[in-house]
Amino acid sequence: MSVRTSFTKQERSWMMYDWANSVHSVVVVTILPIFYNSITHNSVDAVSRWGTGTSAAMLIVALLTPFLGVLGDFKNARKRMFTFFLLLGALACAFMAPTPYLAAKAADASGLAALVLVLYIISTIGFAGANISYDAFLPEVTTNERMDRVSILGYGLGYIGGSTIPLLIFLIMNLVGLPMTFCLAFAFGLTAVWWVLFSIPMWKNVKQTHYVEKEKGVLRDSLRMLGKTLREIFRNKVMLVFLIAYFFYIDGVGTIIHMSTIYGSALGIDSTQMLLALLVVQLLGLPFALIYTKLSAKFGPRTMVGVAILIYSGICVFGFFVRSAWQFWLLAVLVSTSQGGIQALSRSLFGKMIPDQRRSGEFFGVYDIFGKFSSIMGPALFGGVTAWVASALMNRQGLTDATVTTDQLSAISKQASPWGVLSVMVLFIIGAVLYFIVLPRMEKKQALSEQ
């Protein structure tokens, strides 16, 4: 049965937005860091500043999330918020398009590098802000019985189409010998156009049918309800420990996603090789996510999330030793095995812990807040450790910013960056201790108290 006949117009339009916004994930999150590294001429600074910029963007989103969730429940507000953040992100991408030509003409690109970082932060805020409204529209377009199917297919459309096709276009243009300046400008411009164009069905066909009328005190009451839900979670030790564990291990997952290409660039790995490896991640991501789903049916989601935490811990160790393109390829394949699975199963695992399914929206709102705030630490940790190790290496060699040469900086970056990726393992270790040791104890106590 075709997608057109098996899904309603609203369902298809909602799923199409995953196709639309995934272009940001592949172009801005993977290609832009390579360009940013090339115009800084200092890989240590590039890694550090990119990590700080990513953390800053996610901090802003995390602070906005509870308010956007509450405001989005007002009549006609959700679509307006969705539109605002989408256009904010798309405009930032459009302004990126001229930057490769400006970099080619600039004698000193430091100011341009700062502009690129600011545009990256703005586009990330737009992307994440629009997704808050997008996720909230899911119950509006489908039924509870069809929700899993609609959500999974939307995820698949984004993975296979929205991510893969733009990346493939960029690689083909690069391989046929078109100037890199043109390829980059085209990719950034395509991101803005693709994002807006394929969002039209969402704008046209998806309506907000559930809402709260704007009355005096509604915002205050909604925020008070959020506080009530938080207090309830704090009393439920099993749910609280899981959320804290999730806070740490999902931060590690997000850090590896956001910092992968800037890390590869710092190691001097060819950009085409990196992008081909990331294309493999896009192609393998959905099949492996489906494998995780099937294995969770046999062994349980709890076991499979634990497997993914262990795999990601191994990825951090292996990433420390990556020095060549083939090793980066292997790292990419390892990431693809668990990237989708750990995110999808964590959500379903939390859903089963909710004591009152009628209030699932409130609890998942808190779940999203934990996820957004968790995206702050990892990139900053990665960049900070890299900068600290590089500084120590420079001091040991008696070098300063004024005396160090480009070749010496490149060598120092190759030595310092692996320590940045290894530092991410701290997040997985904390998450693993909570998940494998503390969480079972809390469950045992809860079971005893209920007897």
N, C-alpha and C positions, 0 to 999 in steps of 0.2 A: 504494500500500500504506500502511495507517495505521501510526501510531507504535506502537499497541498490538500489532499483529500482526508488525511487522518488527523489534521489539526485545524482548529478554527482560525479565522483571520486574526483575531487578537493574539492567539498563541503564536502564530507564525511571525507576527509583527514584533512581539516581545523577544522571541528567539533571535530575530534578525539583528537586534541591537548587540548581541554577543559577537556576531560577525562584524558589526560596525566598529565597536570599541577595541577589539583585540588587536587592531592595527597599531594602536598606541603601545601595547605591550611588546610588540616585536620591533617596532622602529625606534620609539623613544627610549625604551628600556634596554635594548641591545645594540642598536646602531649608533644612537646619539652618544653614548659613553666613549665609543671608539673615536668618534670625531672630536669630542671634548678633550680626550687625552692627546690627540695629535696637535691641538692648538695651544695647549698649556706648555709643551716642551719640558715638562717636569712630571714624570709619572707618579712620584711620591705625592706631590701636591694634588695631582689629578685624583688619585685614589682617595686621599683624605677629604678633599673638598666635595667630591661626588658623594661620599658617604655622609658627610655633614648635611649636604643639600637634600639628600633622600630622607634623612631623619627629620629635617626641618619641615619638609612637605608633609610627612606623615604625622608629625606633631600637630600641625595646623588642622589636618583632617580629623585626627583623633579628638581634638578639642571641639570641633564642629559637630561631630557625629551625633551625640545625644540631642543636640538642639535641632539638627536637620531632621532627625527621626520624629521628633515631636511636632515640629512645624509642618512636616510633610503630611500629617494626618488631617490638617485643615482642608476645607473644601477648595478644590482647584489649585492648591498650593504645590502638590507633588510634581505635577507636570511643569509648572513654572520653575521650580528649583532644578528639576532635571535639565530643562532647556538652558538655564543660566550656566550651570556647571559644564554642560557639554560644549556650549559655545565658548566659554572661557578656555577650556582645554584645547579646542580646535583652533582658536585664534592664536594661542601660544605656539602651536605646531606650525601654523601658517607663517608666523614671524620667524620661525627657525629656517624657512626655506632660503632666504637670501644670505644667511650666515656663512655657508661654504664659500661663496664668491667674495664676501667681505674678508674672510680669512686669507684667501689667496692674494688679496691686494694689500693686506695690512702688514706693516713692518713689525709692529708689536701687537700681538693678538691677545694680550692679557685682559684688556677691557672687553673684547669680544667674548673671551672665555667666561667672564663674569656674567655677561648678558645671556649666553647659552645656558648657564647654570640657573639663572633666574627664570628663563623660559621653561626649563625642565621642571622646576618647582611648581610653577603656575599650571603647566599641563598636567602634572601629577595630581594637584589639588582638584582640577577640573575633572579628571578621569575618576578619581575616587569619590568625589562629591556626586557626580552623576550616577555612579553605581549604587549609592545608598538609595536613591529614589528608584532606580531600575529594579533592584532586588525587592523593594517594597511593593512594586507593581505585580509581582508574580501571583499573589492570591487574587488580584483583580482580574486576571486574564484566564484563569483555569480553575479546576476543581481540586479538592484534596486528593482524589483518586488519581488524577492525571498529572499532579504537580511534579512528582519525581521524574516522570518521562519527559515533560516539557523542559525541566531544568537541565537534565542530562543532555538532551539534544541541543539545547541552546549552548551549553558548554562545548559540545562537539563541533557545532558550527563555528564557534570562535576559535577553537584550537586548529581545526583543519583548514578553514577558509580565511577568516579574518587575520590569522597570524601567518599562515603559510604562504598564501598568494602574494601579499606585498613583499615578504622577504625573498620569495622566488623571483619576483620582478626585479628587485634590487640586485640580486646575484647575477641574473642573466645580463642586465645592463652592464654590470661590472666586468663579467667574463667576456663580453663581445668587444670590450675595449673602449667604451664610452668614458669620457673624462670623469674622474672621481668627484670633482666639484659638481658636475651636472647630476651625477647619480645621487649624491647626498641631497642636493637641493630638491630633486624630484621626489625622493623618498619622504622628506619632511613635508613637502607640499601635498603629496599623495595622502599622507596621514590625515591631514586636515580635511581634504575633500572626501576621502573614503569614509571617515568618521561621520561627517554630516550627511552625506548622500544616503548611506545605508541606515541612517537613523530616521529617515522620513516615514517609513511604515510605523515606527513606534510613535512618532508625533501624531500621525494621522489616525491610527486605529486603536490605540490603547488609551482608555479613559479611566479616571479615578472614580470608582463607584462606591467605595467605602470611605467615609470622611467624618470629621467632627466639625460641627458648625462653630464659627468664630463667635465665642461669647466671652464676656468678661470673666477672667480668672481661669479660662480653659488651659492656657499655657502653663500657668502656675500649678494647676491640678495635674497636668500631664507630667511635669517634671517631678512633682511629689510622688506620682505613681512609679516613676523611674527609680526614685530613692527607695520606695517600698520594695520594689523588686530586688534592688541591690542588697537591702537588709535581709531579705529572704534567702538570697544566695549565700550570704555570709553565715547564716544559720545552718544552711545545708552544707556540711563539711565536705561531702563527696563531690558535689558540684563545684564548690569553691576550689578545692585542690585540683580538680580537673582543669578548671579555667586558668589557674595559675601555671600549671604544667603546659597547657596550650599556649599561654602567653609567651613562654620561653621558646618552646620548640618551633612554633609557627614563625616566630621572629627569625630563627635560624634559617628556615625555609625561604622567607621573603628576602633575607639578606643575600643568600646565594643567587636568587633570581636577579636582584637589582645590581649586584656587584660582579657578576660573572664576566662580562666583556671588558669592563674597566680593569679587572684583574688580569685577564688574558693580554690586554694591551700593555700593561705594566711589565709582563713577562716577555714581551716582544714577539708574541705569537701573531702570525699573519692574520689580518682581519678577515680575509676571505675564508680561510680555514675555520676561524671561529664562527662565522656566520653559517657556514655549511654544517658545522657541528650543531648549532642551535636550530637549524632547519630540521635536523634529525630529532631533536627534542620535541619539536612541534608535531612531527609525524608520528612519533612513538608515544607521545603523552596520552592521547585518548585510549589507544589499545591497552596500555598498561593500567590506566584508571579503571577500565572495564575488567581487567584481570583482578585488580584489587577488590572490585565489587563482588566478583564470583568467589574469590578466596574468603572474603568476609562472610559470605553466606555459609561457608563450610566451617571456618575457624572462629568467626565472630569479628566484628569491627574493632573490638578492644585489642585483640591479638595483632591484627594487621596494622593498626596505628603504631603499636609497639615495634613491629618489624620496620616500619618506615622511619621511626626515630633512630633505630640502630643503623639503618642504611645511610641516613644523612650524617650520622656521626662518623661513619666510615668515609663518606664523601669529603668531610673536612680534613681528615687525616690524609687521604689520597691527594686532595687539592694542594696540600702543603708540598708535595713532591712533584707536582706538575711543572714541567719545564719545556715540553715540546708539543707540537700540534696534535700528534696521535694520542698523547696523554690527555689533552684537552677534549678530544673526541670521546675518549673512554669516560671521562668525567661527565660529559654531556649525556651519554647513554645512562650512566648511573643515576643522574638527576631525573631523567625521563621516566625511570622505573617507578618512582614514588612521588613525584611532584603533585600529580592530580589525585592520587590515592589518599595521601595523608590529609589533604584539604577536604575532600569529599567525605571521607569516613569520620573525620573529627567532627564535622557538622552533624552527621547523623548520630554519632555517639552522644553528643551533647543533647540532641533532640530527645533521645530516649531517657535522659535524666530529668527532664522537665516534669515536675509533679502534677501540673495542671495543663493539659494540652490546649485548653481554651485560651490560655495566656501565653502561648508559644511566641507570639510577636514580641511581647515584653521581654521574655528571656533571651530571644535571639538578638534583640536590640543590645542587650548587655554583652552577649557573645561577640557581636560586631565591634563593640567598644574595646573589649580586650584585644581583639585582633588588630584593630587600628593602632592602639597604643603600643602594641608589641613590635610594630614596624619601626619604632624610633631607635631602639638601642643598638640593634645589630649593625646597620650601616655605619653608625657613629663609632661603634667598637672596632669594626673592620678598618675604617679610615684612621682612627686614632692610634691603634696599635701599629699600623703600617708607618705612620708618621713618626711615632716614638722610636721604633726600631731603626728607621732611616736616620733619624737624628743621632742615635747612639753610634751607628756605623760611621757617620760623618765625623763625629767627635773622636772616635778611635783612630781615624785616618788623618786627623788634624785638618779637616776641611771645613770651610764655611760656605754660606750661600754665595759669597763674593768670589771665592777661589775655586769652587767645584766646577768641573767641566761637564759638558753634556754627556759624554761617554761615561764619566764617573757616576753621574746621576742615574743613568740608565742601569749601570751595574748595581748600584745601591738599591734601586727600585726592585730589581729582580731578586735581591736578597731579602728585602724588607717585606714585600707584598705577601709571600707565603705565610708569614707570621700573622698577617691580617686574617687570612682565611682560616688558619688554625685556631685563632681566637674565637671564631664563631662556634667552635665545638663546646665552649663553656656554656652557651645557651642550651645546646642539646643535652649536655651532662646534667644541668639543673632540671631541665624538663624531664629527663629520663628518671632521675632520682624521685621526683614527685610522682611520675606516672607509674613506675614499676614498684616503688617501695611505699611511699606515703599514701597514695590513692587506695591500694588494697587494704591497708590498715584502717583507713577511714570507712571503707565499705564494710569491713568486718565489724567495726564498732557500731555502725548504723544498723547492721543486721541484728546484732545482739540487743540493741536498745529497742528494736521493734518486736522482739520475741515476748 
